[in-house]
Amino acid sequence: MKLINKDILTEYGFVQDEAKSSNNKIVMTREKMDVVINTDGTIWYSNMGFDYPLKDLASLRKVYKEVRNTELKPVI
């Protein structure tokens, strides 16, 4: 299974949200769903102030399906 990184998120249509990003984190957004990449390499789905760890593409697809009620597909 593929581990999540910024390139994978970009492939699936996530774009960097400059307003929410800072020096210690990058926030990638798609359809009002935020994924946070910390400088230590950990990746989280963030919702209503709670962070849920994402380890691989399967966990990202599962969370996306639960949140958006649609399959996560590559846009490229």
PyMOL commands that set and color helices and strands:
alter all, ss='L'
color gray80, all
select helices_A, chain A and resi 6-11+57-68
alter helices_A, ss='H'
color red, helices_A
select strands_A, chain A and resi 15-16+25-30+33-38+43-47+50-53
alter strands_A, ss='S'
color yellow, strands_A
deselect
rebuild
show_as cartoon
